[in-house]
Amino acid sequence: MIKARERHKRNIRDFQLIVMAAAGIVFLAVFAYLPMFGIALAFKDGDKALNIMRPLLLGTWTLDNFRGLFMDETFWQVLANTLTINILLLIFNFPMPILFALLMNEVNVKFLKKGVQTLCNIPHFISWVVYGGIIISLTNPSTGVVNPILEVLGLSTAEHPIDLNLAKYFYPKIIIASILKGIGWGSIIYSAAIAGINPELYEAAVMDGAGRWRRAWNITVPMIKPTIIIFLFLNMSNLLSNSFEQFYVFQTTENLETTRVLATYTYNVGFTWRNYSTSTAISLFEGLVSVVLLLSSNFLAKRLTGEGIF
């Protein structure tokens, strides 16, 4: 009788777990796998279609969307913008969370360390729409607080303030804004890796007379090197991917040629110009390149560290 009750309780618990797992499977099926049926639109003529299901189901297969895409000068300009911006973000933004984690590891005052980490994590939870609006307000040439700071540094004047919303200032602005928004959240994984280092290594280094910076360079960095390499390659696999809101919020008619990336270009092609098949072809091209970059990054990570992404 007791075994029957235990079996009944176990069956109920297992049923609850199955229901929870099934909900996740249904979510993935509806929002991740079912929309992949629309990839076929990249090989159909569905531009300007009023009923998108007609060309999707009844249209003839063709590669004209890709031919037209690769012959479009605007596409290549947008692709160059995307690569340029993402490479700059990779160069300048990727090391910052690592440096921040290393600096936080050297802070011994617990409440100060937690307070700084909490403050630096807050921008991550603000959407780019709101955060971008704040950046635009701060860099406004008339009412923003950045120009008075530049005046003190001798880089601007009250009579001729610098308009930081122009295209030529977009790269440094998006880099700095991205660093401030993501440095705290991005450092969490590195802080966790640092926390797993054997404290005896630091104690032995102290006994040998090593200072803080030498301990960080000779112990901390080599111990978290596999984590750094894996995340570096993960970032490299996203060289064609961007957050739509991150760039759309900064776009104006004056800086459109600089700020337009694949994410915003795909949106305009699909929803503004109603070229549904062309926008699908752009998304498919971006996805295929990202898969190739991911597989290549995983191969390099395994060769260099012995550990891969999968």
PyMOL commands that set and color helices and strands:
alter all, ss='L'
color gray80, all
select helices_A, chain A and resi 2-43+53-58+64-70+73-93+95-105+110-125+128-138+146-152+167-186+188-195+199-207+212-223+225-236+244-248+256-259+262-272+276-305
alter helices_A, ss='H'
color red, helices_A
deselect
rebuild
show_as cartoon
